[in-house]
């Protein structure tokens, strides 16, 4: 959707490309039922973080009730943040820094 792509382009991409720590993984979960897996793979390659199509188990586990949903996983594989909706670059940075602690 337009909101998701704007958020991804303006907030996540700039942070991930400039200063993303290697010990943290950011995942963008889409709720779009007809999302194309090939398109998601291309976006993953282009943007530098993983895009996934949510299923009912995933959306329940992440509390993903709408797009975009951002999930942050720390170096130990623990989900430290999961929230639906957009956020500012500084909020994203704060959540990522919390995952590093």
N, C-alpha and C positions, 0 to 999 in steps of 0.2 A: 504494500500500500504506500501511498505518497508520504504519509507521516513517518512510516518505518524507514523508508529510503532516505528521507531528509535527515532523520536522526542518525542513521548509520553513516551517512556521508559527512555530516557536519560535526557530530560529536564523537562517535566511536572511532571512525577511521582516522581522524586527525590525532586522537590520543594513541591509538594502537600503532600507528605508523611512526609517531614521534618518540614515545616514551613507554611503551608497554613492557613491563618486566617479564622475563622469561618464565618466572615461577608461577605465573597466573594465566589461566585460560578464560577467555570470554566467549560465550556462546550466545547466539541470537536464535531464539526459538520462534518460528512462525506458526500462527494458528490457522493459516490459510489452508483449507482442506485440499485444494487443487494445486498446491505448490509443486512445481516440477523439481524432482531430485537433481536433474542435470543443471538446472538454473541455480539451485542452492549450492551445488559444487562449484560452479563458476563464480558465484558471489564469494564463497569461501576463499577461493584462490585470489580473486581481485582485492578483497578487503583485508585479508590477513587474519581473520578469526572465523570460527566455525559457525555455519548456518545449519539449522536442523528443522525438520518438519515435526511439529509436535503431534504426539498421539495422546490418547486419553490418560495413559499411565504417566507419560512425561509431563503433561500439563498439570496433572494432579500433584505429582511430586514437586514440581517447581512452583506451584501456585500460579501458573500461567493462564490467566483468564482472558487475555487479549494481547494483540501484537502492538508494538514489539515487546518481547520479554527478553530481558538480559539476565544471564546466569554467569556468575563468576565462581571459578573453581580454583582453590589454592594448590600449592605444590604437592600436598598430600592427597589430592583428589577429593577434598571436602568442599561441598558447596557452601560458600560464605555469603553469597548474596543471590537473590532471585526476585525480580520484580517486573511487573508488567507496566508498560508506559515509558515515555521518554524521560530523560534527565539531562542536566547540563554536563558539559565536559568536566567541570570541577566536581560535581557529584559523582560522576563515573570514576574520576581519579581518587576521590576519597574512599569509595567502595573497594577499588583495587588495592589501595594502600592498606586498608583494613585486612584484606586477604593475605597480605605479606607479613602481618604481625604474628 
